[in-house]
Amino acid sequence: MIRTGLYPGTFDPIHNGHVDLIRRALKLVDRLVIGVAINSGKGPMFTLDERVEILKAETACLEGEIIVHPYQGLTLGAARDVGASVIVRGLRAVADFDFEFQMTAMNQQLDRDIETVFLMADPRHQALASRLIKEIVQLGGDVSPFVPESVKRRLLEKVGRD
């Protein structure tokens, strides 16, 4: 039996913390589906197609079976659609825990067969947030320490600093 995990997010943009969690999640499952959420309410910088393309490029060199899968609606529904028995979530701080605790409790009420697994962010990546990275690049700052080089180039193109 193949154990499939779903790592959901908007990934706008993917950053080094995401890449670290993907590497670590691959140790726990046979197949990792990276669920790219369609969430126009967050005002994405990159289109869905761009985010999917970036994720595929950034994960191509990783060992393990990875599928990049866009989805809309409940993460639990996406987990069911891809046959995931595990949802992988990252925790950076106490605020993340509070939110994730509620979400996990609700998901368990909806489907007790799908577990949620939390991975603590590596201390080097605990402050990373896609929202902050976008703000830094828009205000002229250097995002080199936070994102892969190809993502940095795409961010700079988006804000006209290429």
DSSP file (Angstrom, degrees, kcal/mol; ACC not computed):
  #  RESIDUE AA STRUCTURE BP1 BP2  ACC     N-H-->O    O-->H-N    N-H-->O    O-->H-N    TCO  KAPPA ALPHA  PHI   PSI    X-CA   Y-CA   Z-CA
    1    1 A M              0   0    0      0, 0.0     2,-0.5     0, 0.0     0, 0.0   0.000 360.0 360.0 360.0 130.7    0.0    0.0    0.0
    2    2 A I        -     0   0    0     28,-0.1     2,-0.7    27,-0.0    27,-0.0  -0.737 360.0-141.0 -87.7 126.2    1.4    3.4   -1.0
    3    3 A R        -     0   0    0     -2,-0.5    27,-2.1    81,-0.1    28,-1.9  -0.798  20.8-164.3 -89.3 118.5    1.1    6.0    1.7
    4    4 A T  E     -a   31   0A   0     -2,-0.7    81,-2.1    79,-0.4    82,-1.2  -0.883   4.7-168.0-108.3 133.1    0.2    9.4    0.1
    5    5 A G  E     -ab  32  86A   0     26,-2.7    28,-3.2    -2,-0.4     2,-0.5  -0.891  11.0-145.6-116.5 150.1    0.6   12.7    1.9
    6    6 A L  E     -ab  33  87A   0     80,-2.6    82,-3.1    -2,-0.3    28,-0.2  -0.972   7.9-169.9-115.9 124.6   -0.8   16.1    0.9
    7    7 A Y  E     -a   34   0A   0     26,-2.9    28,-1.3    -2,-0.5     2,-0.2  -0.904  21.4-167.0-111.1  99.7    1.2   19.2    1.7
    8    8 A P  E     +a   35   0A   0      0, 0.0     2,-0.3     0, 0.0    28,-0.2  -0.532  23.8 118.9 -92.2 153.8   -1.2   22.1    1.0
    9    9 A G  E     -a   36   0A   0     26,-2.0    28,-3.0    -2,-0.2    -2,-0.0  -0.935  64.0-107.2 173.7 173.6   -0.5   25.8    0.6
   10   10 A T        -     0   0    0     -2,-0.3     4,-0.1    26,-0.2    -1,-0.1   0.761  39.2-158.7 -88.8 -28.1   -0.7   28.7   -1.7
   11   11 A F    >   +     0   0    0      2,-0.2     3,-0.7     1,-0.2    44,-0.1   0.924  17.3 177.7  51.9  53.1    3.1   28.8   -2.3
   12   12 A D  T 3  S-     0   0    0      1,-0.6   122,-0.2    33,-0.0    -1,-0.2  -0.694  84.7  -3.8-123.5  76.8    3.0   32.4   -3.4
   13   13 A P  T 3  S-     0   0    0      0, 0.0    -1,-0.6     0, 0.0     2,-0.2   0.612  90.2-128.9 -99.3 170.9    6.0   32.2   -3.6
   14   14 A I    <   -     0   0    0     -3,-0.7     2,-0.2    -4,-0.1   137,-0.0  -0.530  35.6-170.9 -66.9 141.0    7.6   29.0   -2.5
   15   15 A H     >  -     0   0    0     -2,-0.2     4,-2.1   132,-0.1     3,-0.5  -0.760  39.9 -88.0-130.1 178.4   10.4   29.7   -0.1
   16   16 A N  H  > S+     0   0    0    130,-3.1     4,-2.2     1,-0.3     5,-0.1   0.801 124.0  57.5 -61.3 -30.4   13.3   27.8    1.6
   17   17 A G  H  > S+     0   0    0    129,-0.4     4,-2.2     2,-0.2    -1,-0.3   0.905 107.1  48.3 -65.3 -41.2   11.0   26.8    4.5
   18   18 A H  H  > S+     0   0    0     -3,-0.5     4,-2.5     2,-0.2    -2,-0.2   0.936 111.1  50.2 -61.7 -46.6    8.6   25.2    2.1
   19   19 A V  H  X S+     0   0    0     -4,-2.1     4,-2.4     1,-0.2    -2,-0.2   0.902 109.8  51.2 -60.4 -41.5   11.4   23.3    0.4
   20   20 A D  H  X S+     0   0    0     -4,-2.2     4,-2.2     1,-0.2    -1,-0.2   0.921 110.8  47.7 -61.4 -44.9   12.7   22.1    3.7
   21   21 A L  H  X S+     0   0    0     -4,-2.2     4,-2.8     2,-0.2    -2,-0.2   0.874 109.7  53.4 -65.9 -36.1    9.3   20.8    4.7
   22   22 A I  H  X S+     0   0    0     -4,-2.5     4,-1.9     2,-0.2    -2,-0.2   0.946 109.3  48.6 -62.8 -47.1    8.9   19.1    1.4
   23   23 A R  H  < S+     0   0    0     -4,-2.4     4,-0.5     1,-0.2    -2,-0.2   0.921 115.4  44.2 -57.5 -44.7   12.2   17.3    1.8
   24   24 A R  H >< S+     0   0    0     -4,-2.2     3,-1.1     1,-0.2     4,-0.4   0.873 109.9  54.4 -71.5 -37.3   11.3   16.2    5.3
   25   25 A A  H >X S+     0   0    0     -4,-2.8     3,-1.7     1,-0.3     4,-1.2   0.837  97.5  65.8 -65.3 -32.2    7.8   15.1    4.4
   26   26 A L  T 3< S+     0   0    0     -4,-1.9    -1,-0.3     1,-0.3    -2,-0.2   0.735  94.4  59.9 -62.6 -20.8    9.2   12.9    1.7
   27   27 A K  T <4 S+     0   0    0     -3,-1.1    -1,-0.3    -4,-0.5    -2,-0.2   0.686 107.6  46.0 -76.4 -17.8   10.8   10.8    4.5
   28   28 A L  T <4 S+     0   0    0     -3,-1.7     2,-0.3    -4,-0.4    -2,-0.2   0.675 114.1  38.9 -99.7 -20.7    7.3   10.1    5.9
   29   29 A V     <  -     0   0    0     -4,-1.2   -25,-0.2     1,-0.1     3,-0.1  -0.859  64.3-135.4-131.1 161.9    5.3    9.2    2.8
   30   30 A D  S    S+     0   0    0    -27,-2.1    35,-0.9     1,-0.3     2,-0.4   0.805  99.0  24.8 -82.6 -33.2    5.8    7.2   -0.4
   31   31 A R  E    S-ac   4  65A   0    -28,-1.9   -26,-2.7    33,-0.1     2,-0.6  -0.999  70.3-159.5-135.1 130.5    4.1    9.9   -2.5
   32   32 A L  E     -ac   5  66A   0     33,-3.0    35,-2.4    -2,-0.4     2,-0.6  -0.954   3.1-162.5-114.6 121.2    3.8   13.6   -1.7
   33   33 A V  E     -ac   6  67A   0    -28,-3.2   -26,-2.9    -2,-0.6     2,-0.9  -0.896   9.7-150.3 -99.3 122.0    1.2   15.6   -3.4
   34   34 A I  E     -ac   7  68A   0     33,-3.3    35,-2.8    -2,-0.6     2,-0.7  -0.836  14.8-151.3 -92.8 109.1    1.9   19.3   -3.1
   35   35 A G  E     -ac   8  69A   0    -28,-1.3   -26,-2.0    -2,-0.9     2,-0.9  -0.728   3.7-157.0 -87.2 114.9   -1.6   20.9   -3.2
   36   36 A V  E     -ac   9  70A   0     33,-1.7    35,-2.4    -2,-0.7   -26,-0.2  -0.815  18.3-140.3 -95.3 107.7   -1.5   24.4   -4.7
   37   37 A A  E     - c   0  71A   0    -28,-3.0     2,-1.0    -2,-0.9    35,-0.2  -0.434   3.4-138.6 -74.2 136.2   -4.5   26.2   -3.3
   38   38 A I        +     0   0    0     33,-2.4    35,-0.4    -2,-0.2     2,-0.3  -0.841  41.5 154.4 -90.1 105.0   -6.6   28.4   -5.5
   39   39 A N    >   +     0   0    0     -2,-1.0     3,-1.7     1,-0.1     4,-0.2  -0.719  19.1 173.5-139.5  84.1   -7.2   31.3   -3.1
   40   40 A S  G >  S+     0   0    0     -2,-0.3     3,-1.6     1,-0.3    -1,-0.1   0.710  74.8  75.5 -66.8 -18.5   -7.9   34.6   -4.9
   41   41 A G  G 3  S+     0   0    0      1,-0.3    -1,-0.3     2,-0.1    -3,-0.0   0.731  89.1  58.3 -64.0 -22.1   -8.7   36.1   -1.5
   42   42 A K  G <  S-     0   0    0     -3,-1.7    -1,-0.3   -32,-0.0    -2,-0.2   0.491 108.0-126.4 -86.0  -3.3   -5.0   36.2   -0.6
   43   43 A G    <   -     0   0    0     -3,-1.6    -3,-0.1    -4,-0.2    -2,-0.1   0.983  29.7-143.8  59.2  63.5   -4.2   38.3   -3.7
   44   44 A P        -     0   0    0      0, 0.0    -1,-0.1     0, 0.0     4,-0.1  -0.251  15.6-152.6 -64.4 145.1   -1.5   36.1   -5.2
   45   45 A M  S    S+     0   0    0    -33,-0.2     2,-0.3     2,-0.1    -2,-0.0   0.846  85.6  50.2 -78.1 -39.3    1.5   37.7   -6.9
   46   46 A F  S    S-     0   0    0      1,-0.1    -1,-0.0     2,-0.0   109,-0.0  -0.782  90.8-116.8-102.7 144.8    1.9   34.6   -9.1
   47   47 A T     >  -     0   0    0     -2,-0.3     4,-2.5     1,-0.1     5,-0.2  -0.246  33.0-104.9 -68.5 166.3   -0.9   33.0  -11.2
   48   48 A L  H  > S+     0   0    0      1,-0.2     4,-2.5     2,-0.2     5,-0.2   0.933 123.1  51.1 -57.9 -47.0   -1.9   29.5  -10.4
   49   49 A D  H  > S+     0   0    0      1,-0.2     4,-2.4     2,-0.2    -1,-0.2   0.892 110.2  49.6 -60.3 -39.8   -0.1   28.2  -13.5
   50   50 A E  H  > S+     0   0    0      2,-0.2     4,-2.8     1,-0.2    -1,-0.2   0.919 110.7  49.4 -65.0 -43.7    3.1   30.1  -12.5
   51   51 A R  H  X S+     0   0    0     -4,-2.5     4,-2.4     2,-0.2    -2,-0.2   0.907 112.1  48.1 -63.2 -41.5    3.0   28.7   -8.9
   52   52 A V  H  X S+     0   0    0     -4,-2.5     4,-2.4     2,-0.2    -1,-0.2   0.935 113.1  48.3 -62.7 -46.7    2.5   25.1  -10.3
   53   53 A E  H  X S+     0   0    0     -4,-2.4     4,-2.2    -5,-0.2    -2,-0.2   0.912 112.1  48.7 -60.1 -45.2    5.4   25.6  -12.7
   54   54 A I  H  X S+     0   0    0     -4,-2.8     4,-2.7     2,-0.2    -1,-0.2   0.921 111.5  49.6 -62.6 -45.0    7.7   27.0  -10.0
   55   55 A L  H  X S+     0   0    0     -4,-2.4     4,-1.6     1,-0.2    -2,-0.2   0.911 110.3  50.0 -62.1 -42.9    6.9   24.2   -7.7
   56   56 A K  H  X S+     0   0    0     -4,-2.4     4,-0.8     1,-0.2    -1,-0.2   0.924 113.6  46.1 -61.4 -43.4    7.6   21.6  -10.3
   57   57 A A  H  < S+     0   0    0     -4,-2.2     3,-0.5     1,-0.2     4,-0.4   0.911 113.6  47.9 -65.5 -42.6   10.9   23.2  -11.2
   58   58 A E  H  < S+     0   0    0     -4,-2.7    -1,-0.2     1,-0.2    -2,-0.2   0.700 117.6  41.0 -75.2 -18.9   12.0   23.5   -7.5
   59   59 A T  H >< S+     0   0    0     -4,-1.6     3,-1.5    -5,-0.2    -1,-0.2   0.465  86.7  94.3-105.8  -2.9   11.1   20.0   -6.6
   60   60 A A  T 3< S+     0   0    0     -4,-0.8    -2,-0.1    -3,-0.5    -1,-0.1   0.810  86.3  49.6 -60.0 -31.3   12.4   18.2   -9.7
   61   61 A C  T 3  S+     0   0    0     -4,-0.4    -1,-0.3    -3,-0.1     2,-0.2   0.516  89.6 102.9 -88.2  -4.2   15.8   17.5   -8.1
   62   62 A L  S <  S-     0   0    0     -3,-1.5     2,-0.4     1,-0.1     4,-0.1  -0.529  74.7-119.0 -82.1 145.7   14.3   16.0   -4.9
   63   63 A E  S    S+     0   0    0     -2,-0.2     2,-0.2     2,-0.1    -2,-0.1  -0.690  74.0  51.1 -85.2 132.9   14.3   12.2   -4.4
   64   64 A G  S    S-     0   0    0     -2,-0.4     2,-0.7     2,-0.1   -33,-0.1  -0.492  96.2 -60.8 125.5 163.9   10.8   10.7   -4.0
   65   65 A E  E     +c   31   0A   0    -35,-0.9   -33,-3.0    -2,-0.2     2,-0.4  -0.714  56.5 176.7 -84.8 117.9    7.5   10.8   -5.8
   66   66 A I  E     -c   32   0A   0     -2,-0.7     2,-0.4   -35,-0.2   -33,-0.2  -0.982  11.4-174.3-125.6 132.0    6.2   14.3   -6.0
   67   67 A I  E     -c   33   0A   0    -35,-2.4   -33,-3.3    -2,-0.4     2,-0.6  -0.993  15.8-147.7-123.2 131.3    3.0   15.4   -7.7
   68   68 A V  E     +c   34   0A   0     -2,-0.4   -33,-0.2   -35,-0.2   -35,-0.1  -0.895  25.0 178.4-100.0 122.4    2.0   19.1   -7.9
   69   69 A H  E     -c   35   0A   0    -35,-2.8   -33,-1.7    -2,-0.6     2,-0.1  -0.940  20.1-146.8-134.3 108.2   -1.8   19.3   -7.8
   70   70 A P  E     +c   36   0A   0      0, 0.0     2,-0.3     0, 0.0   -33,-0.2  -0.451  27.3 176.2 -70.2 148.0   -3.8   22.6   -7.9
   71   71 A Y  E     -c   37   0A   0    -35,-2.4   -33,-2.4    -2,-0.1     2,-0.4  -0.995  22.7-153.6-151.7 156.9   -7.1   22.5   -6.0
   72   72 A Q        +     0   0    0     -2,-0.3     2,-0.3   -35,-0.2   -33,-0.1  -0.972  61.5  19.6-128.3 144.9  -10.0   24.6   -4.9
   73   73 A G  S    S+     0   0    0    -35,-0.4   -35,-0.1    -2,-0.4     2,-0.1  -0.659 105.2   7.7 100.8-157.0  -12.2   24.2   -1.9
   74   74 A L     >  -     0   0    0     -2,-0.3     4,-1.8     1,-0.1     5,-0.1  -0.349  56.5-138.6 -67.1 138.1  -11.5   22.3    1.3
   75   75 A T  H  > S+     0   0    0      1,-0.2     4,-2.6     2,-0.2     5,-0.2   0.870 107.0  58.7 -60.8 -36.8   -8.1   20.9    1.8
   76   76 A L  H  > S+     0   0    0      1,-0.2     4,-2.2     2,-0.2    -1,-0.2   0.888 103.6  51.5 -60.4 -39.4   -9.8   17.8    3.2
   77   77 A G  H  > S+     0   0    0      2,-0.2     4,-2.5     1,-0.2    -1,-0.2   0.897 109.4  49.8 -63.6 -40.5  -11.6   17.4   -0.2
   78   78 A A  H  X S+     0   0    0     -4,-1.8     4,-1.9     2,-0.2     6,-0.2   0.902 108.5  53.3 -64.4 -40.4   -8.2   17.7   -2.0
   79   79 A A  H  X>S+     0   0    0     -4,-2.6     5,-2.8     1,-0.2     4,-0.5   0.924 111.1  45.9 -60.4 -44.3   -6.8   15.0    0.3
   80   80 A R  H ><5S+     0   0    0     -4,-2.2     3,-1.1     1,-0.2    -2,-0.2   0.927 109.7  55.3 -62.3 -44.5   -9.7   12.7   -0.5
   81   81 A D  H 3<5S+     0   0    0     -4,-2.5    -1,-0.2     1,-0.3    -2,-0.2   0.842 114.1  39.0 -59.2 -35.9   -9.3   13.4   -4.3
   82   82 A V  H 3<5S-     0   0    0     -4,-1.9    -1,-0.3    -5,-0.1    -2,-0.2   0.408 114.2-112.9 -97.6   2.5   -5.6   12.4   -4.3
   83   83 A G  T <<5 +     0   0    0     -3,-1.1   -79,-0.4    -4,-0.5     2,-0.3   0.785  56.6 165.4  74.8  27.9   -6.0    9.5   -2.0
   84   84 A A      < -     0   0    0     -5,-2.8    -1,-0.2    -6,-0.2   -79,-0.2  -0.583  27.6-175.8 -80.5 136.9   -4.0   11.0    0.9
   85   85 A S  S    S+     0   0    0    -81,-2.1    30,-2.5    -2,-0.3     2,-0.4   0.462  74.7  48.7-101.8  -6.6   -4.2    9.5    4.3
   86   86 A V  E     -bd   5 115A   0    -82,-1.2   -80,-2.6    28,-0.2     2,-0.5  -0.998  63.2-156.3-137.5 135.5   -2.0   12.3    5.8
   87   87 A I  E     -bd   6 116A   0     28,-2.8    30,-3.1    -2,-0.4     2,-0.5  -0.965  19.5-149.1-107.3 126.8   -2.1   16.1    5.6
   88   88 A V  E     + d   0 117A   0    -82,-3.1     2,-0.4    -2,-0.5    30,-0.2  -0.841  19.7 176.8-100.2 128.3    1.4   17.6    6.2
   89   89 A R  E     - d   0 118A   0     28,-2.7    30,-2.7    -2,-0.5     2,-0.3  -0.965  20.9-135.7-130.7 147.7    1.5   21.0    7.9
   90   90 A G  E     - d   0 119A   0     -2,-0.4     2,-0.4    28,-0.2    30,-0.2  -0.796  11.9-155.3-102.1 145.4    4.4   23.1    9.0
   91   91 A L  E     + d   0 120A   0     28,-2.3    30,-3.1    -2,-0.3     3,-0.1  -0.982  20.9 164.9-121.3 128.6    4.5   25.0   12.3
   92   92 A R        -     0   0    0     -2,-0.4     2,-0.3     1,-0.3    -1,-0.1   0.758  65.7  -6.4-105.7 -39.1    6.6   28.1   12.8
   93   93 A A  S  > S-     0   0    0      1,-0.0     4,-1.8    34,-0.0     3,-0.4  -0.862  79.2 -83.7-150.2 177.3    5.3   29.6   16.0
   94   94 A V  H  > S+     0   0    0     -2,-0.3     4,-2.3     1,-0.2     5,-0.2   0.855 122.7  59.8 -59.2 -37.1    2.6   29.5   18.6
   95   95 A A  H  > S+     0   0    0      1,-0.2     4,-1.7     2,-0.2    -1,-0.2   0.899 104.4  50.0 -61.1 -39.7    0.2   31.5   16.4
   96   96 A D  H  > S+     0   0    0     -3,-0.4     4,-3.1     1,-0.2     5,-0.3   0.919 108.3  53.9 -61.3 -43.3    0.5   28.8   13.7
   97   97 A F  H  X S+     0   0    0     -4,-1.8     4,-3.0     1,-0.2     5,-0.2   0.922 105.8  52.0 -59.9 -45.3   -0.3   26.1   16.3
   98   98 A D  H  X S+     0   0    0     -4,-2.3     4,-1.6     2,-0.2    -1,-0.2   0.929 114.9  41.8 -57.4 -47.1   -3.5   27.9   17.4
   99   99 A F  H  X S+     0   0    0     -4,-1.7     4,-2.2     1,-0.2    -2,-0.2   0.945 117.3  46.4 -65.0 -49.1   -4.8   28.1   13.9
  100  100 A E  H  X S+     0   0    0     -4,-3.1     4,-2.9     1,-0.2     5,-0.2   0.840 106.9  58.9 -65.6 -34.0   -3.7   24.6   12.9
  101  101 A F  H  X S+     0   0    0     -4,-3.0     4,-2.0    -5,-0.3    -1,-0.2   0.934 109.7  43.5 -59.2 -47.5   -5.2   23.1   16.2
  102  102 A Q  H  X S+     0   0    0     -4,-1.6     4,-2.2    -5,-0.2    -2,-0.2   0.923 114.1  50.1 -63.5 -45.0   -8.6   24.4   15.2
  103  103 A M  H  X S+     0   0    0     -4,-2.2     4,-2.6     1,-0.2    -2,-0.2   0.907 111.0  48.8 -62.5 -42.7   -8.3   23.3   11.6
  104  104 A T  H  X S+     0   0    0     -4,-2.9     4,-2.4     2,-0.2    -1,-0.2   0.900 109.2  52.7 -64.9 -41.0   -7.2   19.8   12.6
  105  105 A A  H  X S+     0   0    0     -4,-2.0     4,-1.3    -5,-0.2    -1,-0.2   0.914 112.0  45.7 -61.5 -42.2  -10.1   19.5   15.1
  106  106 A M  H  X S+     0   0    0     -4,-2.2     4,-1.6     1,-0.2     3,-0.2   0.923 111.3  52.1 -66.7 -43.5  -12.6   20.4   12.4
  107  107 A N  H  X S+     0   0    0     -4,-2.6     4,-2.7     1,-0.2    -2,-0.2   0.881 106.4  54.1 -61.1 -37.7  -11.0   18.1    9.8
  108  108 A Q  H  < S+     0   0    0     -4,-2.4    -1,-0.2     1,-0.2    -2,-0.2   0.842 106.2  52.6 -66.3 -31.7  -11.2   15.2   12.3
  109  109 A Q  H  < S+     0   0    0     -4,-1.3    -1,-0.2    -3,-0.2    -2,-0.2   0.842 114.6  42.8 -69.0 -32.0  -14.9   15.9   12.6
  110  110 A L  H  < S+     0   0    0     -4,-1.6     2,-0.2     1,-0.3    -2,-0.2   0.824 135.2   3.4 -83.8 -33.4  -15.3   15.8    8.9
  111  111 A D    ><  -     0   0    0     -4,-2.7     3,-1.1    -5,-0.2    -1,-0.3  -0.733  53.0-173.9-159.2 102.4  -13.1   12.7    8.2
  112  112 A R  T 3  S+     0   0    0      1,-0.2    -4,-0.1    -2,-0.2    -3,-0.1   0.568  82.2  70.2 -75.2  -8.7  -11.4   10.7   10.9
  113  113 A D  T 3  S+     0   0    0      1,-0.1     2,-0.6     2,-0.0    -1,-0.2   0.603  86.2  73.5 -85.0 -11.1   -9.5    8.6    8.3
  114  114 A I  S <  S-     0   0    0     -3,-1.1   -28,-0.2    -7,-0.2     2,-0.2  -0.914  70.9-158.8-108.7 119.0   -7.2   11.4    7.3
  115  115 A E  E     -d   86   0A   0    -30,-2.5   -28,-2.8    -2,-0.6     2,-0.5  -0.588   9.1-137.9 -92.5 154.3   -4.5   12.4    9.9
  116  116 A T  E     -d   87   0A   0    -30,-0.2     2,-0.4    -2,-0.2   -28,-0.2  -0.960  15.8-164.3-112.0 131.1   -2.7   15.6   10.1
  117  117 A V  E     -d   88   0A   0    -30,-3.1   -28,-2.7    -2,-0.5     2,-0.5  -0.954   6.7-150.7-116.0 131.7    1.0   15.6   10.8
  118  118 A F  E     -d   89   0A   0     -2,-0.4     2,-0.5   -30,-0.2   -28,-0.2  -0.872   6.5-165.6-106.2 132.7    2.9   18.7   12.0
  119  119 A L  E     -d   90   0A   0    -30,-2.7   -28,-2.3    -2,-0.5     2,-0.2  -0.970  22.4-127.6-114.0 127.5    6.5   19.3   11.2
  120  120 A M  E     -d   91   0A   0     -2,-0.5   -28,-0.2   -30,-0.2     2,-0.1  -0.514  31.5-109.0 -71.7 138.3    8.3   22.0   13.2
  121  121 A A        -     0   0    0    -30,-3.1     5,-0.1    -2,-0.2    -1,-0.1  -0.394  35.6-102.7 -65.0 141.9   10.0   24.6   11.0
  122  122 A D    >>  -     0   0    0      1,-0.1     3,-2.7  -105,-0.1     4,-0.6  -0.443  34.7-116.1 -58.9 138.2   13.8   24.4   11.0
  123  123 A P  G >4 S+     0   0    0      0, 0.0     3,-0.7     0, 0.0     4,-0.3   0.792 115.3  62.0 -52.5 -29.6   14.9   27.3   13.2
  124  124 A R  G 34 S+     0   0    0      1,-0.2     3,-0.1     2,-0.1  -107,-0.1   0.732 112.6  36.4 -66.8 -20.3   16.6   28.9   10.2
  125  125 A H  G X4 S+     0   0    0     -3,-2.7     3,-1.5     1,-0.1    -1,-0.2   0.337  81.9 106.3-115.2   5.9   13.2   29.2    8.5
  126  126 A Q  T << S+     0   0    0     -3,-0.7    -1,-0.1    -4,-0.6    -2,-0.1   0.784  83.0  47.8 -62.3 -28.3   10.9   30.0   11.4
  127  127 A A  T 3  S+     0   0    0     -4,-0.3    -1,-0.3    -3,-0.1     2,-0.2   0.564  86.5 115.2 -88.4  -7.4   10.4   33.7   10.4
  128  128 A L    <   +     0   0    0     -3,-1.5     2,-0.3     4,-0.1     3,-0.1  -0.403  31.8 160.3 -71.8 135.2    9.7   32.9    6.7
  129  129 A A     >  -     0   0    0     -2,-0.2     4,-2.3     1,-0.1     3,-0.4  -0.957  42.4-133.2-149.9 134.4    6.3   33.8    5.3
  130  130 A S  H  > S+     0   0    0     -2,-0.3     4,-2.5     1,-0.2     5,-0.2   0.878 108.4  57.6 -55.2 -39.2    5.4   34.2    1.7
  131  131 A R  H  > S+     0   0    0      1,-0.2     4,-1.8     2,-0.2    -1,-0.2   0.911 108.7  44.8 -58.4 -44.4    3.6   37.4    2.6
  132  132 A L  H  > S+     0   0    0     -3,-0.4     4,-2.7     2,-0.2    -1,-0.2   0.879 110.2  54.2 -69.9 -38.1    6.7   39.0    4.1
  133  133 A I  H  X S+     0   0    0     -4,-2.3     4,-2.3     2,-0.2     5,-0.2   0.913 108.6  49.3 -62.4 -42.7    8.9   37.9    1.2
  134  134 A K  H  X S+     0   0    0     -4,-2.5     4,-2.2     1,-0.2    -1,-0.2   0.908 111.8  49.2 -62.7 -41.1    6.6   39.6   -1.2
  135  135 A E  H  X S+     0   0    0     -4,-1.8     4,-1.7    -5,-0.2    -2,-0.2   0.917 109.8  51.2 -64.8 -43.0    6.6   42.7    0.9
  136  136 A I  H  <>S+     0   0    0     -4,-2.7     5,-2.9     1,-0.2     3,-0.2   0.937 112.7  44.8 -60.0 -47.7   10.4   42.7    1.1
  137  137 A V  H ><5S+     0   0    0     -4,-2.3     3,-1.3     1,-0.2    -1,-0.2   0.882 111.5  53.1 -67.5 -36.9   10.9   42.4   -2.6
  138  138 A Q  H 3<5S+     0   0    0     -4,-2.2    -1,-0.2     1,-0.3    -2,-0.2   0.803 109.5  49.9 -66.6 -28.5    8.3   45.1   -3.4
  139  139 A L  T 3<5S-     0   0    0     -4,-1.7    -1,-0.3    -3,-0.2    -2,-0.2   0.274 125.5 -99.7 -95.9  11.2   10.0   47.5   -1.1
  140  140 A G  T < 5S+     0   0    0     -3,-1.3    -3,-0.2     1,-0.2    -2,-0.1   0.544  74.9 140.3  90.8   7.3   13.4   46.9   -2.7
  141  141 A G      < -     0   0    0     -5,-2.9     2,-0.6    -6,-0.2    -1,-0.2  -0.286  56.8-102.4 -82.6 169.8   14.9   44.5   -0.2
  142  142 A D        +     0   0    0      1,-0.1    -1,-0.1    -2,-0.1    -5,-0.1  -0.820  30.1 179.1 -95.9 120.5   17.1   41.4   -0.8
  143  143 A V    >>  +     0   0    0     -2,-0.6     3,-2.1     1,-0.2     4,-1.3   0.274  47.7 114.4-101.8   9.6   15.2   38.1   -0.6
  144  144 A S  T 34 S+     0   0    0      1,-0.3     3,-0.3     2,-0.2    -1,-0.2   0.842  74.0  52.2 -50.4 -41.5   18.3   36.0   -1.4
  145  145 A P  T 34 S+     0   0    0      0, 0.0    -1,-0.3     0, 0.0    -2,-0.1   0.648 113.5  45.3 -71.8 -10.1   18.5   34.3    2.0
  146  146 A F  T <4 S+     0   0    0     -3,-2.1  -130,-3.1     1,-0.1  -129,-0.4   0.675 110.3  37.2-109.3 -21.3   14.8   33.2    1.9
  147  147 A V  S  < S-     0   0    0     -4,-1.3  -132,-0.1    -3,-0.3    -1,-0.1  -0.917  86.0 -91.3-134.2 155.6   14.1   31.8   -1.5
  148  148 A P    >>  -     0   0    0      0, 0.0     4,-2.2     0, 0.0     3,-0.6  -0.307  46.7-108.4 -59.8 153.8   15.8   29.6   -4.2
  149  149 A E  H 3> S+     0   0    0      1,-0.3     4,-2.2     2,-0.2     5,-0.2   0.869 118.3  52.5 -55.7 -42.7   17.7   31.7   -6.8
  150  150 A S  H 3> S+     0   0    0      1,-0.2     4,-1.7     2,-0.2    -1,-0.3   0.852 109.6  49.8 -65.6 -32.7   15.2   31.0   -9.6
  151  151 A V  H <> S+     0   0    0     -3,-0.6     4,-2.7     2,-0.2    -1,-0.2   0.894 107.6  54.3 -70.9 -39.9   12.3   32.2   -7.4
  152  152 A K  H  X S+     0   0    0     -4,-2.2     4,-2.7     1,-0.2    -2,-0.2   0.935 107.7  50.4 -57.3 -46.7   14.3   35.3   -6.5
  153  153 A R  H  X S+     0   0    0     -4,-2.2     4,-2.2     1,-0.2    -1,-0.2   0.907 111.4  47.9 -59.5 -42.0   14.7   36.0  -10.3
  154  154 A R  H  X S+     0   0    0     -4,-1.7     4,-2.2     2,-0.2    -1,-0.2   0.892 110.8  51.1 -68.2 -38.1   10.9   35.6  -10.8
  155  155 A L  H  X S+     0   0    0     -4,-2.7     4,-1.6     2,-0.2    -2,-0.2   0.936 110.0  49.7 -61.8 -45.9   10.1   37.8   -7.9
  156  156 A L  H  <>S+     0   0    0     -4,-2.7     5,-3.6     1,-0.2     6,-0.4   0.890 109.8  51.4 -61.5 -39.4   12.3   40.5   -9.2
  157  157 A E  H ><5S+     0   0    0     -4,-2.2     3,-1.3     4,-0.2    -1,-0.2   0.915 106.4  55.3 -60.8 -43.1   10.7   40.2  -12.7
  158  158 A K  H 3<5S+     0   0    0     -4,-2.2    -1,-0.2     1,-0.3    -2,-0.2   0.849 113.3  40.2 -60.8 -35.1    7.3   40.6  -11.1
  159  159 A V  T 3<5S-     0   0    0     -4,-1.6    -1,-0.3    -5,-0.1    -2,-0.2   0.318 118.3-108.8 -99.3   9.5    8.2   43.9   -9.4
  160  160 A G  T < 5S+     0   0    0     -3,-1.3    -3,-0.2    -4,-0.3    -2,-0.1   0.807  85.6 117.6  74.3  29.8   10.2   45.2  -12.4
  161  161 A R      <       0   0    0     -5,-3.6    -4,-0.2    -6,-0.2    -5,-0.1  -0.007 360.0 360.0-116.2  28.8   13.6   44.9  -10.9
  162  162 A D              0   0    0     -6,-0.4    -1,-0.1    -5,-0.2    -5,-0.1   0.485 360.0 360.0 -83.1 360.0   15.1   42.3  -13.3
